[in-house]
């Protein structure tokens, strides 16, 4: 036995030595990728401060060129067999794809002078680069998005041969290549433009904040504050994932970042493995709802609707926080049902010390929100200033800490901050590769809509299927978003659904007599695209969490989706009650306000809407979990339904019941809550006195 162990140890040591030799032999490749990624981040920062920046289309061209170059280098074709080394053909593909995307920058003026009259060279480069873009998408994002894009391209070309309902004249290969690649209607359209201008800076800000240490600080702080309560680690997971979502905007990234710490702790205090993983999945998935990043979709929503980015995050504020408070409540009810207590306070880090240890990480976040919301700066300027702020913190935090703790200062103390900045810029660029490719490929679908007019066809199809029923229209749209989202990144899913179904919702809702703000329709499809990340059988975040928890992935996904039912009902609620988005219809026509909608800014109203919506969501969660103060009876459970309705839809209830004011609906809802509580308190008295 001893000899066998020694042999295994020698074998492992030999394998480790071989791996180290391989790493050293390929080290120049890692440095090449790092330098390219760093240069990409520098370029994006330069476009903000350059006195005479490039045309926006040229910026998109360079943006995609960097993304394609990194995609083929970071995701080699045979990475499973070549130990992640980059083969010669991956280098070749990277160069060809990058040059193809750069062609738009180089030939911008010439292409502008010959719109529609393209050279044969233009068409060939367009076809080759589109092919490599789809291949890069397959490598980085999986096959789903590339397949969707190919289906739309086939539909564009073979339109005359399609079924009569969806048939169209068709587009020649030359016209198709020109429309998708050589104009701003396809690949280089609005989605890629948003990625190149807004999204990169916010992702870079989040990456720098993470490298500075903010991610671990959020986890430690959440655990220190909430660890002693019922299901404390699970509640800490919810808060930590919400805070991490502010700087990340990726459900899978949130899961693996916070889950490695919170899932084992949840299992330790008594949560079953699949429920521990599901809590992390639900918390991390909802990270994409959290302003200011919102998984990059907030910027695209603003661009599509022609409203300010600050207005988008203002509208998304209440739904995002209500969803997180409701998940916190879900975790509390699960802990009560399982009889789980909190951690021993003596084992937790001190709250005040933990809070003060990373207080400086909160300053750039509040600075970003302040410049966006109160100073009304552009999103680009606010993000750039926040990036400069966090870079300054990264440079000075170690020397200041050393001085405060009376440690010796050395060269590493001063240089480590610059190393962290370099690593953060590299990491930010790497994180942008999937987003840039997703927006570029999704642009193909957007281009198909403008080329073939399939949007109008889709309106007719859904209208016939739903027979004018607005609820059926919403259910169809939600189902399509979930199905597409199972294989697509959230951003790409939103772009496709915003192009195809958001106009359908708005058009058909108007035909059926519902006045709905455009942002409600866009947030509707966005929410269901997010939910696909934990929807079996393809929920990527569920697979990641299940791996950490050593739980069944399908079981984790089902449980996670059950927890996320509270998020699934929110889009239906704010569709029929736009005040949750802090938007109200104007009673009388105002020529100075063509939209017919006004923002709710009264602090009392905002607070009341937030509080009542949260109570309504608690009623919905208690109905699903069959638990409130204690386990509910069937009649107590049914009472939560009217409580939920009057709190969610006060205006509709007031109109149907002829109430003089919607606030009376709120009073009814609170009264029902109080009645259920008293019933449960009365039922629990014999057990409490026993």
Secondary structure by P-SEA (a helix, b strand, c coil): caaaaaaaaaaaaaaaaaaaaaaaaaaaaaaaaaaaaaaaaaaaaaaacccccccaaaaaaaaaaaaaaaaaaacccccccccccccaaaaaaaaaaaaaaaccccaaaaaaaccccccaaaaaaaaaaaaaaaaaaaaaccaaaaaaaaaaaaaaaaccccccccccccccaaaaaaaacccccccccaaaaaaaccaaaaaaaaaaaaaacaaaaaaaaaaaacccccaaaaaaaaaaaaaaaaccccaaaaaaaaaaccaaaaaaacccaaaaaaaaaaaaaacccccccccaaaaaaaaaacccaaaaaaaaaaaaaaaaaaaaaaaaaaaaaabbbbccccccccaaaaaacccccaaaaaaaaaaaccccccaaaaaaaaaaaaaaaaacaaaaaaaaacccccccccaaaaaaaaaaaaaaaaaaaaaaaaaaaaaaaaaaaaaccaaaaaaaaaaaaacccaaaaaaaaaaaaaaaaccccaaaaaaaaaaccaaaaaaaaaaacccccaaaaaaaaaaaaaaccccccccaaaaaaaaaacccaaaaaaaaaaaaccccaaaaaaaaccccccbbbbccccccccccbbbbccaaaaaaaaaaaaaaaaaaaaaaaccccccccaaaaaaaaaaaaaaacaaaaaaaaccccaaaaaaaaaaaaaaaaaaaaaaacccccc
